Amino acid sequence: MQDSTFTPYTIEISPIAKPAGQFQWAIRKNGKLVERSDRPHPTEAKAEASALAAVERSLHSVAGGRW
């Protein structure tokens, strides 16, 4: 079965050079950069959790008419 739902948001997690071993995230909506992390995260999982929280905030602000 194929999933036919469409989510316009994508989350990209990537390692950063300084400080080494840390991660950052970027959120894109329909391919366009919406937001990116402003601080390094110690693990990929923590970076993903932070990105998901940012998506949730933006979805709630859209519902409130802010974004």
VEXLUMKOL-314136 format. One record per residue: x, y, z of N, C-alpha, C, O, CB in turn. Coordinates in Angstrom, 1 decimal, padded with zeros to 4 digits. Glycine has a CB too. Layout:
<sites>
{{X, Y, Z}, {X, Y, Z}, {X, Y, Z}, {X, Y, Z}, {X, Y, Z}}
...
</sites>
This chain:
<sites>
{{000.8, -001.2, 000.0}, {000.0, 000.0, 000.0}, {000.9, 001.2, 000.0}, {001.9, 001.3, 000.7}, {-001.0, 000.0, 001.2}}
{{000.5, 002.2, -000.8}, {001.3, 003.4, -000.9}, {000.7, 004.5, -000.1}, {-000.5, 004.7, -000.1}, {001.4, 003.8, -002.4}}
{{001.5, 005.3, 000.6}, {001.0, 006.4, 001.5}, {000.8, 007.6, 000.5}, {001.7, 008.0, -000.1}, {002.1, 006.8, 002.6}}
{{-000.5, 008.0, 000.5}, {-000.8, 009.1, -000.4}, {-000.9, 010.5, 000.3}, {-001.2, 011.5, -000.3}, {-002.2, 008.8, -001.0}}
{{-000.5, 010.5, 001.6}, {-000.5, 011.8, 002.3}, {000.7, 012.6, 001.9}, {001.7, 012.1, 001.6}, {-000.6, 011.6, 003.8}}
{{000.5, 013.9, 001.8}, {001.6, 014.8, 001.4}, {002.0, 015.7, 002.5}, {001.1, 016.5, 003.0}, {001.3, 015.6, 000.1}}
{{003.2, 015.7, 003.0}, {003.7, 016.7, 004.0}, {004.7, 017.6, 003.3}, {005.7, 017.2, 002.8}, {004.4, 015.9, 005.2}}
{{004.4, 018.9, 003.3}, {005.3, 019.8, 002.7}, {006.6, 020.1, 003.4}, {007.5, 020.7, 002.8}, {004.6, 021.1, 002.5}}
{{006.7, 019.6, 004.7}, {007.9, 019.9, 005.5}, {008.9, 018.7, 005.3}, {008.5, 017.6, 005.4}, {007.5, 020.1, 006.9}}
{{010.2, 019.1, 005.2}, {011.2, 018.1, 005.3}, {012.3, 018.6, 006.3}, {012.5, 019.8, 006.5}, {011.9, 017.8, 003.9}}
{{012.8, 017.6, 007.1}, {013.9, 018.0, 008.1}, {015.2, 017.3, 007.6}, {015.2, 016.2, 007.3}, {013.5, 017.4, 009.5}}
{{016.2, 018.2, 007.6}, {017.5, 017.7, 007.2}, {018.5, 017.8, 008.4}, {018.6, 018.9, 009.0}, {018.1, 018.5, 006.0}}
{{019.1, 016.7, 008.8}, {020.0, 016.7, 009.9}, {021.4, 016.5, 009.3}, {021.6, 015.6, 008.5}, {019.7, 015.5, 010.9}}
{{022.3, 017.3, 009.7}, {023.7, 017.2, 009.1}, {024.7, 017.5, 010.1}, {024.5, 018.3, 011.1}, {023.9, 018.1, 007.9}}
{{025.9, 016.8, 010.0}, {027.0, 017.1, 011.0}, {027.6, 018.4, 010.6}, {027.6, 018.9, 009.5}, {028.1, 015.9, 010.9}}
{{028.2, 019.0, 011.6}, {028.9, 020.3, 011.4}, {030.4, 020.1, 011.7}, {030.8, 019.2, 012.5}, {028.3, 021.4, 012.3}}
{{031.2, 021.0, 011.1}, {032.7, 020.9, 011.3}, {033.2, 021.4, 012.7}, {034.0, 020.8, 013.3}, {033.4, 021.6, 010.2}}
{{032.6, 022.5, 013.1}, {033.0, 023.1, 014.4}, {031.8, 023.4, 015.2}, {030.9, 024.1, 014.8}, {033.8, 024.5, 014.1}}
{{031.7, 022.8, 016.4}, {032.6, 021.8, 017.0}, {032.3, 020.5, 016.4}, {031.2, 020.1, 016.1}, {032.3, 021.8, 018.5}}
{{033.4, 019.7, 016.2}, {033.3, 018.4, 015.6}, {032.4, 017.5, 016.4}, {032.4, 017.5, 017.6}, {034.7, 017.8, 015.4}}
{{031.7, 016.6, 015.7}, {030.9, 015.6, 016.3}, {029.5, 016.2, 016.7}, {028.7, 015.5, 017.3}, {031.5, 015.1, 017.5}}
{{029.2, 017.4, 016.3}, {027.9, 018.0, 016.6}, {027.0, 018.0, 015.4}, {027.5, 017.8, 014.3}, {028.1, 019.4, 017.2}}
{{025.7, 018.3, 015.6}, {024.8, 018.2, 014.5}, {023.9, 019.5, 014.4}, {023.7, 020.2, 015.4}, {023.9, 017.0, 014.6}}
{{023.4, 019.8, 013.2}, {022.5, 020.9, 013.0}, {021.3, 020.4, 012.2}, {021.4, 019.3, 011.7}, {023.2, 022.1, 012.3}}
{{020.2, 021.2, 012.2}, {019.1, 020.8, 011.4}, {018.6, 022.0, 010.6}, {018.9, 023.1, 010.9}, {018.0, 020.3, 012.3}}
{{017.9, 021.6, 009.5}, {017.2, 022.6, 008.7}, {015.8, 022.1, 008.3}, {015.6, 020.9, 008.1}, {018.0, 022.9, 007.3}}
{{014.8, 023.0, 008.3}, {013.5, 022.6, 008.0}, {013.1, 023.3, 006.7}, {013.4, 024.5, 006.5}, {012.4, 023.1, 009.1}}
{{012.6, 022.6, 005.7}, {012.2, 023.1, 004.4}, {010.8, 022.8, 004.2}, {010.2, 021.8, 004.6}, {013.1, 022.5, 003.3}}
{{010.1, 023.8, 003.6}, {008.7, 023.6, 003.2}, {008.6, 023.7, 001.7}, {008.9, 024.8, 001.2}, {007.8, 024.7, 003.9}}
{{008.2, 022.6, 001.1}, {008.2, 022.6, -000.4}, {009.6, 022.9, -001.0}, {009.6, 023.5, -002.0}, {007.1, 023.5, -000.9}}
{{010.6, 022.5, -000.3}, {012.0, 022.7, -000.8}, {012.6, 024.0, -000.4}, {013.8, 024.2, -000.6}, {012.0, 022.6, -002.2}}
{{011.8, 024.9, 000.2}, {012.4, 026.3, 000.5}, {012.7, 026.3, 002.0}, {011.9, 025.9, 002.8}, {011.3, 027.4, 000.1}}
{{013.9, 026.8, 002.3}, {014.4, 026.9, 003.7}, {013.4, 027.8, 004.5}, {013.1, 028.9, 004.2}, {015.8, 027.4, 003.8}}
{{012.9, 027.2, 005.6}, {012.0, 027.9, 006.5}, {012.7, 028.3, 007.8}, {012.6, 029.4, 008.3}, {010.8, 027.1, 006.8}}
{{013.5, 027.4, 008.3}, {014.2, 027.6, 009.6}, {015.4, 026.7, 009.7}, {015.4, 025.6, 009.2}, {013.2, 027.4, 010.8}}
{{016.4, 027.1, 010.5}, {017.5, 026.2, 010.7}, {018.0, 026.4, 012.2}, {017.7, 027.4, 012.8}, {018.7, 026.4, 009.7}}
{{018.7, 025.4, 012.7}, {019.1, 025.5, 014.1}, {020.1, 026.6, 014.3}, {021.0, 026.9, 013.4}, {019.7, 024.1, 014.5}}
{{020.1, 027.2, 015.4}, {021.0, 028.3, 015.7}, {022.1, 027.8, 016.7}, {023.0, 028.6, 017.0}, {020.3, 029.5, 016.3}}
{{022.1, 026.6, 017.1}, {023.1, 026.1, 018.0}, {023.4, 024.6, 017.6}, {022.5, 023.9, 017.1}, {022.6, 026.2, 019.4}}
{{024.6, 024.1, 017.9}, {024.9, 022.7, 017.7}, {024.2, 021.8, 018.7}, {023.9, 022.2, 019.8}, {026.4, 022.5, 017.7}}
{{024.0, 020.6, 018.2}, {023.3, 019.6, 019.1}, {024.3, 018.4, 019.2}, {024.9, 018.0, 018.2}, {022.0, 019.1, 018.5}}
{{024.5, 017.8, 020.4}, {025.5, 016.8, 020.7}, {025.2, 015.5, 020.0}, {026.2, 014.8, 019.7}, {025.6, 016.6, 022.1}}
{{024.0, 015.2, 019.7}, {023.7, 013.9, 019.0}, {022.7, 014.2, 017.8}, {022.0, 015.2, 017.8}, {023.1, 012.8, 020.0}}
{{022.7, 013.3, 016.9}, {021.7, 013.4, 015.8}, {020.3, 013.3, 016.3}, {019.4, 014.0, 015.8}, {022.0, 012.3, 014.8}}
{{020.1, 012.4, 017.3}, {018.7, 012.3, 017.9}, {018.2, 013.6, 018.5}, {017.1, 013.9, 018.4}, {018.7, 011.1, 018.9}}
{{019.1, 014.2, 019.2}, {018.7, 015.5, 019.9}, {018.5, 016.6, 018.8}, {017.6, 017.4, 019.0}, {019.8, 016.0, 020.8}}
{{019.2, 016.6, 017.8}, {019.0, 017.5, 016.7}, {017.6, 017.3, 016.0}, {016.9, 018.2, 015.8}, {020.1, 017.5, 015.6}}
{{017.3, 016.0, 015.8}, {016.0, 015.7, 015.2}, {014.9, 016.1, 016.2}, {013.9, 016.6, 015.7}, {016.0, 014.2, 014.9}}
{{015.0, 015.8, 017.5}, {014.0, 016.2, 018.4}, {013.8, 017.7, 018.4}, {012.6, 018.1, 018.5}, {014.3, 015.7, 019.8}}
{{014.8, 018.4, 018.4}, {014.7, 019.9, 018.3}, {014.0, 020.4, 017.1}, {013.2, 021.3, 017.1}, {016.1, 020.5, 018.4}}
{{014.4, 019.7, 015.9}, {013.7, 020.1, 014.7}, {012.2, 019.8, 014.7}, {011.4, 020.6, 014.2}, {014.4, 019.4, 013.5}}
{{011.9, 018.6, 015.2}, {010.5, 018.3, 015.3}, {009.7, 019.2, 016.2}, {008.6, 019.6, 015.9}, {010.3, 016.8, 015.8}}
{{010.3, 019.7, 017.3}, {009.7, 020.7, 018.1}, {009.5, 022.0, 017.4}, {008.4, 022.7, 017.6}, {010.5, 020.9, 019.4}}
{{010.4, 022.4, 016.6}, {010.3, 023.6, 015.8}, {009.2, 023.5, 014.7}, {008.5, 024.4, 014.5}, {011.6, 023.9, 015.1}}
{{009.1, 022.3, 014.1}, {008.0, 022.1, 013.2}, {006.6, 022.2, 013.9}, {005.7, 022.8, 013.4}, {008.1, 020.7, 012.5}}
{{006.5, 021.6, 015.1}, {005.3, 021.7, 015.8}, {004.9, 023.1, 016.2}, {003.8, 023.5, 016.0}, {005.4, 020.8, 017.1}}
{{005.9, 023.9, 016.6}, {005.7, 025.3, 016.9}, {005.2, 026.0, 015.7}, {004.3, 026.8, 015.7}, {007.0, 026.0, 017.4}}
{{005.8, 025.8, 014.5}, {005.4, 026.5, 013.3}, {004.0, 026.1, 012.9}, {003.3, 026.9, 012.3}, {006.4, 026.2, 012.2}}
{{003.7, 024.8, 013.0}, {002.3, 024.3, 012.7}, {001.3, 025.0, 013.6}, {000.2, 025.4, 013.1}, {002.2, 022.8, 012.8}}
{{001.6, 025.2, 014.8}, {000.6, 025.8, 015.7}, {000.5, 027.3, 015.4}, {-000.6, 027.9, 015.5}, {001.1, 025.6, 017.2}}
{{001.6, 027.9, 015.0}, {001.6, 029.3, 014.7}, {000.8, 029.6, 013.4}, {000.2, 030.6, 013.2}, {003.0, 029.9, 014.6}}
{{000.9, 028.6, 012.4}, {000.1, 028.7, 011.2}, {-001.3, 028.6, 011.5}, {-002.1, 029.4, 010.9}, {000.5, 027.6, 010.2}}
{{-001.7, 027.7, 012.4}, {-003.1, 027.6, 012.8}, {-003.6, 028.9, 013.5}, {-004.8, 029.2, 013.4}, {-003.3, 026.4, 013.7}}
{{-002.7, 029.6, 014.1}, {-003.1, 030.8, 014.8}, {-003.0, 032.0, 013.9}, {-003.3, 033.1, 014.2}, {-002.2, 031.1, 016.0}}
{{-002.5, 031.8, 012.6}, {-002.5, 032.9, 011.6}, {-001.2, 033.7, 011.6}, {-001.2, 034.8, 011.1}, {-003.6, 033.7, 011.8}}
{{-000.1, 033.2, 012.3}, {001.1, 034.0, 012.3}, {002.1, 033.6, 011.3}, {002.9, 034.5, 011.0}, {001.7, 033.7, 013.7}}
{{002.1, 032.5, 010.6}, {003.2, 032.1, 009.7}, {002.7, 032.0, 008.3}, {003.5, 031.6, 007.5}, {003.8, 030.9, 010.2}}
</sites>
